Amino acid sequence: MARTSRFELYQDTAGEWRWRLTVPNGNIIADSGEGYASKQGAKRGIQSVKRNAPQAQTVVSK
């Protein structure tokens, strides 16, 4: 079975919910950057990334 990128949803040591996006080689390429009080909140964060990322622009900062 071929591996694909995936969102991993987990609870941290403080009891907050977080997500991370991993690629097939296991590297983490993005994460929630903040903890969520509920699993549902973290799932909404994942959905937001899925919705908004295709339209994201690349900006070069000086």
Secondary structure, 3 states (H helix, E strand, C coil): CCCCCEEEEEECCCCCEEEEEECCCCCEEEECCCCECCHHHHHHHHHHHHHHHHHCCCCCCC
